[in-house]
Amino acid sequence: MKQETNQAGLLGFEKIALAIARIKNYCSGKRVLVAFSGGKDSQCCYHLCREAGVDFHAEFTVCRFEPPEQINFVREHYPDVTFRRNYKMTLVDEIAYRGLPSRWARWCCNNKHVKTDGYDITVLGVRAAESAKRRDSWRMFGQKPDRTFYLAPIIDWTEEDVWNYLNSRSIPHCCLYDEGFRRIGCVCCPLAITKKKRDWERWPKIANVLFLGLKKHWRKAESMGGISKSGREFTCLKFGTPEKCFKHWLLTGSTSPDYKPEMDELPCMFAGTGFSESDGVHVEGIGE
Ligand code: SF4
């Protein structure tokens, strides 16, 4: 069978050997954290670290927007992975307090970016082929904004490399991939506008939780006369009903009727870490 080569002309098995060599070089003797999500890329990192023979711990930082299938898959197949929950409120209460996360105020990812203390290096399943943003922002080895070191051992792998590796070792994968999902990540992410309708239909219970949170936020906004303690206007009230506001949010990722597509967004802090499918043009998907 013909094997895919990368830009350096490497065959699949050579890429695996190179990824393992990278892990050995950068991680041996270090306190290693694997950022794990149950997605195919982080699975590769987990199993490559095992093959490299380095000691590591894998951690899944939950933000409460994850599909239940993803959580269940990790629980069933990776019992050694720990779940980190950095939030203090239920999702409904946090939405009631802050409003739905928007393209300009993505508090949903904040808890993902709290540094896990006690590690020298984090292994991430970032691949350059996933998006233009990842290709431009990430290297095989570097420092994250919090100054901690990271290694992306499969940075130069294609999607096909990933599946070839997992399948060659009969490693199970999350059932969402069998439904046609090419990546798994947050449900109704405000940045992944084209995926929101699909998510809303696929996970109506999660969409309902989000709507319940918005309704609570709405009641709070009304009780405060439409102005927050800091003098900020609750723009959601301009829609007249929570239903109309929620529909607008699903279509645009914004709870303001003044939303303009060309307005600058804050970069998703979480984008590019192997969890999010919201970080820009999907290079691998072009033309498929
Ligand atoms: S990927 Fe989207 S929903 Fe998930 S944490 Fe980032 S901005 Fe929020």
Residues whose N, C-alpha, C, O or C-beta is under 5 A from the ligand:
A	BS01	SF4	C63 F65 R106 C108 C109 C186 C189 P190 L191 C268 F270 S276 S278
